Amino acid sequence: MIEFTSTRANPLVDPSLHVWGWEIPVYLFLGGLVAGLMAIAGWFLLMDRDRRAGSAMSWLPGLGLALLSAGMLALFLDLEHKPYVWRLYTSFQIASPMSWGAWILLAVYPALLGALLLCLPGSLRQAFPALAALSDRLRARVQAVRAIAWANLVLGGLLGIYTGVLLSALGARPLWNSAVLGPLFLASGLSSAAALVHLVARDPADGELLARADNGFLQAEIVLLALFLIGLLTATRVHVRAAGLVLGGPFTAAFWVGVVGAGIALPLLLQSLAVGHRIRHTPVAPLLVLGGGLLLRVVIVAAGQVSRWGPV
């Protein structure tokens, strides 16, 4: 008996090494952003900040629903067999991150709808009096409010972590073989959501609060990025080679200049000065954070598909 082992990756034989296009980074970014918005909405409900005049809670759940639907559309466009997507919901595979993600995404919608009903915008209250009456009855029940708040907090956390676990579970790509990806994408999603609320909040107190929170999320993101790279550099030679894609390789400039520099370090500096009342709050820092969050997914997805197991 002759055993033959090949580690070749011939583009003439295997032409589809890059199987994910722009849709997956956009889906991962919007999923993380919605996860962060849900966490903020849940915290606002628990702290009764939604009762403040001009509170961001008047539009947070509705925006979350719209962004989640846009992310789901991007994911749907990437699917190869679109007519069979419903089969994901005919079973639950406990060992499959994709199965977990499908059910988490399904549970996110009622949680966001519950938050929207609690904080019904004035235009909807006037257009649908019956819905407004239901909202008032629901608001009067403290346990119902807390249940919806915790549902948004928990599901937001699960959704944010899932976007990273989805990649880390794919062992064929060494760059993604890290347990840090889940917490990293969660921190990035929280940061992006805080930046978005900071950017468009009508209540200055909300903007100030979320700017301070975003500084904490950005610091956590820096630590997690460092742990992610350290984990790769202290693993096998294949993982070291994968880390080299952002440490002198083709993705170095995008990662260090775009993600770390413009997407984390610079907005952290600007927002630290702003919350210290040394400079005024401007849209610059939040926009940089949002751009950096998207670019992080683009770089990780693209570089991960370039990394592979093979001769070292």
Secondary structure, 3 states (H helix, E strand, C coil): CCCCCCCCCCCCCCCCCCCCCCHHHHHHHHHHHHHHHHHHHHHHHHCCHHHCCCCHHHCHHHHHHHHHHHHHHHHHHHCCCHHHHHHHHCCCCCCCHHHHHHHHHHHHHHHHHHHHHHCCCHHHHHHCHHHHHHHHHHHCCHHHHHHHHHHHHHHHHHHHHHHHHHHHCCCCCHHHCCCCHHHHHHHHHHHHHHHHHHHHCCCHHHHHHHHHHHHHHHHHHHHHHHHHHHHHHCCCHHHHHHHCCCCCCCCHHHHHHHHHHHHHHHHHHHHHHHHCCCCCCCCHHHHHHHHHHHHHHHHHHHHHHHCCCCCC
